[in-house]
Amino acid sequence: MKFQIEDVTVYFPYDNIYPEQYSYMVELKRALDAKGHCLLEMPTGTGKTIALLSLITSYALSKPSNPVKLLYCTRTVHEMEKTLAELRFLHNYQVKHLGPSARILALGLSSRKNLCVNPRVVSAENRDSVDAACRKLTASWVRALAVENPNIPTCEFFENYEKAASDAVLPPGVYTLQDLRAFGKEKGWCPYFLARHMVQFANVVVYSYQYLLDPKVAGIISKEMQRESVVVFDEAHNIDNVCIEALSVSVRMQTLEGATRNLNRMNQEIERLVQYFKGRLQTENVEKEGPVTFVASINAQVGIDQKMLRFCYDRLHSLMLTLEITDTGQFLHIQTICDLATLVGTYTRGFSIIIEPFDERMPHIPDPVLQLCCHDASLAIKPVFERFQSVVITSGTLSPIDLYPRLLNFNPVVSRSFTMSLTRDCICPMVLTRGSDQLPVSTKYDLRSDPGVEKNYGKLLLEMVSVVPDGIVCFFVSYSYMDGIVNSWHESGILKEIMQHKLVFIETQDVVETTLALDNYRRACDCGRGAVFSRGKVAEGIDFDRHYGRLVIMFGVPFQYTLSRILLARLEYLRETFQIKEGDFLTFDALRQAAQCVGRVIRSKADYGMMIFADKRFVSLCTVTIVLLGNSTIK
Amino acid sequence: MPNDPKSTTKLNVDFKKIKGHKFTKEGSSKQALLNLTQDQGGNFIFEFDSFADRDVCREYVANAIAFHAEAGRAMPEASVAPLNNEQLSRAETERLIKLLQENSELQKLHKQFVFGNILTDAEFWATRKKLLDKNDSRTPKQRLALKNEMWTVKPLSDGQSNRVTFNLTPEIIHQIFAEKPAVRQAYLSFVPNKMSEKEFWTKYSRAEYLHSTRNVVAAAAEAAEDEELAVFLKRDDMLASEARRKIRRVDPTVDMEADKGDDYIHLPDHGLPNDEVKDVLEAHYEPYRRSFSQDLNQHAAVVLQGRVVGRIDVELGDTRSVAEALSRSKQAELSNEISNRNLERELSDRISKMAEIEDLQGPQDPAVAPLSIKDPRDYFDSQQANALKALGDTGSGAKPLKSSVSSHEAYGSLRDLISDIRGTGLSEPIMNQEVALKVLGSLTQNISSTRFNLGNNPHESVLDGLPKVTKEELLHVTRLKDAMSQVYPKLQEIKESVQSDFRHQVSLLVHPMLQALDAAFAHYDADVQRRSAKSGERPNGFV
């Protein structure tokens, strides 16, 4: 359908539109007109992504003299693929109705590991070895040598790409990573370097948060992006954590040992610093200090001043180029050290250094770690707000919506929260406080390992698998808790009974295995066999929409581990700087995670699903939960 | 019911009377039996030579019972009639019966045409091939899965000694081989050269027992002493390599591995250390760590894949051939994957389809249902009658309207019209003569040429080219014939009615028409003869 929002004709690829999608677009357009930042919350299952994409692309089409560029940030690669698939659908529609003038170039950007098509390189185990294998074939000095000595291998895809020079361009269209690889294979050009090159000409670029938030990366890739860009952070309810993680580093004994090995090859002044860290890690007690004192102490003990620290990372980078080091994967340890040094040298507030000689929960095993923890999410995102005219932060869960501007320290021109209009009851949230034997259930510490609770949880799942069709998703508060409970179900025979009804798949800490399990889970749902998927952590990102998730069960409230020193330090910082109470923040954090998990089962209003919150503590949090689910689900 | 030619008494029971069926499980010690329970009590038990044969029969019986239960009534004439038709296989016949039972419309037509000797059975079905195909695909053969039950070491100890007993059945062995390729591989290479079958399974059970105690250190210690035992205790490398291969084929929207591969999403040593307590193990114990979740996932994946062996005529009792069959099927799977070049396209199509929000999509097809008229003749006749009736009704209302215009005025307007036409002239005839002649000519050609083809292939008829409704109307052949024979005198009349100057031209026009009629009648006569000949061959064909 085609409609006007003020002066912009919006091309929307569907025949119908939800009212909240329309209001979402109106607000978004105001923010673009005002050239300011905005914060928009709209519940899952209302087609946020497509509304956003249609408005921004239509906005760009309506201003052909000065079209805005869209930088769309997702948390994960599979979300990237999903977004690009929706964009392709939209693009096809726009080209059909507007002709070739509506054509745009849109592409996803990821690592060599995900884009490389050279079979010799991509077969390497992990990202870093792929990077190193690629550099070994494509670094300028390697290629210079290869000119003289034909026995030195090079990458034919990269050579072809270089040969094509300015002819190597992507024709307009929407390219997922998969499409980029296919295109590269067909033309014989390296898709990774092609994509990196085309990013500056593209109308829409989809990549992960870190490309903008991590200062090391943002400097390289996002440097050329013009100011007239719209930056979108989708599923941004966790953006504060991402910001913090981008600026936090931890150093363990292994890191230091690796760094020493690196240094033996480089043997530069950084060695003194490594020695200093080594001395600090010998500590017997927990230590915590601010960056200023830490830098002062480095200066006093090994004579490296703040300025030198600050340029550590850049210098290491140039040094590695000078030394013509290609196997960069081997040099991660020293990079970590230098990264830490740079951060410590750059920021004076919002950080603390925490040194722990062992893990609190396993005091008998020495595992010293030095952590540089960032507490202030606004530090990482500040350059983004400054560089780009419009930054859109959006998610299904941003309540309380006034908290985010404080956490991220910005002034949105538009800050709106939309509710979902429901014409029928397509979701059914429930709180379960007691098991079938009337005993309370909870994952609170005192009840956690109670066999009665484990049994009640098992009975709940068993009853559910016997009546709910297709897919069921279970979320547990941690991997170790899930492991324990699944094993105890196995021993008591409950698992066997569950398996009479459905197949059972479990997330493990091995990503490859989890991915395959997920793929199998989907196939089991597709073929009507039905399955249960258990996730060990309250992690989001994977959709369990339609028949992939007719029921989601949250076993326990996903509170953070409150005894963690890092969390305590952050809570303290939040209280002192933003006057946010510890309890409030913890509740807010647990509930946004919970709401996100259960929200994954709904994709559109035609979808339906049931949600069970199995913990007695959810009762007191209930009202908040309902608000987080999108204000519309009061039952 | 298929009758055994060797048996002394013939068993003939109508499926109407069969209420249910039971069967023995494959892999158990019992023979392949099929038990049919009868309506009024009493059972029929059939013993089969192999499970495969039994399963074919079971499926057949299950279908038969299902549709008898569904229909609730039997159709004696239909169930007997097509059986005599030598062109149709048994399965096809069954499908036809089922189709007729489900579709009363079709049943009526079938009765009318086939039993009325208008069409042969083959002709009737030839035009409804589509229905048959659709019906066929709707009931795919159900595949038998493995049991969704994990075999675990539940030591059956007697409480006094330290002996532990395990139970292994061929079914369990099959499952172990399917889930653990390394064990399968080990079996193929160890048994019987290196150790006996019994020793092999004892060793395997020992390894499983060690795993169940979750004592990684003990497992590693035992493995160090016994290299065969180590095979079972170590992580399955074949599984790992299979996983690496499969990971390239997963749906990108669930590919969490790609996240790990992306730059900067997961930098080592970056971010806040997670809350998880890491089970730190020394490096040389690492290969012996195995989690229950891993086994569970692998088990579910194998169950989902379905039974590989069992369909390929391998008796479950023969452990070696089971192992070999599984290895072969894995090999085949691998080569299939390599040859499948369209994978990327398929995946990308799949995501595109998933990306659309169906709820917002308008109706894909225009919101109209196709017009289906049971009997077009009745419909059009009644429509005509209605129209006439309507005319008759308005007839009284039309009179005053007529009288309001005087004959003088009417004449005036007519004269005006005529002078108008005189002025401008009849610019062109209503239809171009040459074009009309061409159309008629080609039509005639078509009809007369089909006359020669028709005899060769009874399924093909000139009528197939026509819309279905028209065709069915045309199929009331006798009526049509009568109507057509009336065309002759009419044409003659037309010829005679025109003035002699134009007669030649008119006869030129009429001639092809006459030719067409001649051809049609010739075809009809031939058809009638053929039909009578056929029914002569099979007098009982349409009882």
Interface residues (C-beta under 8 A of the other chain):
Chain A: Y14 D15 N16 I17 Y18 G47 I50 R75 T76 V77 H78 E81 K82 A85 E86 R88 F89 S110 S111 K113 N114 N126 R127 V130 T176 L177 Q178 D179 R181 A182 S208 Q210 Y211 D214 V217 N241 I244 E245 A246 S248 V249 S250 V251 R252 T255 L332 T336 D359 R361 M362 I365 D367 V369 Q371 C373 S478 Y479 S480 D483 V486 N487 H490 K496 M499 Q500 L503 V504 F505 I506 E507 T508 Q509 D510 V511 V512 E513 T514 T515 L516 A517 L518 D519 N520 R522 R523 A524 C527 R529 A531 G541 I542 D543 Q560 Y561 S564 I566 R603 S604 K605 A606 D607
Chain B: N148 E149 M150 T152 A243 R244 K246 I247 V250 D251 P252 T253 V254 D255 M256 E257 A258 D259 K260 G261 D262 D263 Y264 I265 P268 D269 H270 G271 L272 P273 D275 E276 V277 V280 S291 F292 S293 Q294 L296 N297 A300 A301 V303 L304 E344 R345 L347 S348 I351 S352 M354 A355 E356 I357 E358 D359 L360 Q361 G362
